[in-house]
Each structure stands twice: as structure tokens, then as C-alpha cells.
Amino acid sequence: MTFNNAYFVSYFSNFYWFNLKQHISDSTLQQLK
């Protein structure tokens, strides 16, 4: 159970950071245009 929890948290964190980076890069691209 603990292992599954840690796996889910790390997976969710990676997914969240990936989306956040995508959002930031998209905003930067919009500003550069």
C-alpha cells in the first residue's frame, strides 16, 4: 500500500510539473509572437 501511494504521488508530481512546464513555455511563446 505504501509503495503504491509513493508511486502514485511521484507519477502525479511528474504529470503536474510536465503540464506546468508546458503551460509556461506556451505563455512564453505567446509573448514572443
C-alpha positions as CSV (number, residue, x, y, z in Angstrom):
1,M,0.0,0.0,0.0
2,T,2.8,2.4,0.9
3,F,4.6,1.6,-2.3
4,N,1.6,2.2,-4.4
5,N,1.0,5.5,-2.7
6,A,4.6,6.7,-3.3
7,Y,4.3,5.6,-6.9
8,F,1.1,7.4,-7.4
9,V,2.4,10.6,-5.8
10,S,5.6,10.6,-7.9
11,Y,3.6,9.9,-11.0
12,F,1.2,12.7,-10.2
13,S,4.0,15.1,-9.4
14,N,5.7,14.3,-12.7
15,F,2.5,14.8,-14.6
16,Y,1.8,18.1,-12.8
17,W,5.3,19.5,-13.4
18,F,5.1,18.4,-17.1
19,N,1.8,20.3,-17.6
20,L,3.2,23.3,-15.7
21,K,6.3,23.5,-17.9
22,Q,4.1,23.1,-21.0
23,H,1.9,26.0,-19.8
24,I,4.9,28.2,-19.0
25,S,6.5,27.6,-22.4
26,D,3.2,28.2,-24.2
27,S,2.8,31.5,-22.4
28,T,6.4,32.5,-23.3
29,L,5.8,31.6,-26.9
30,Q,2.7,33.7,-26.9
31,Q,4.6,36.7,-25.5
32,L,7.4,36.3,-28.1
33,K,5.0,36.4,-31.0
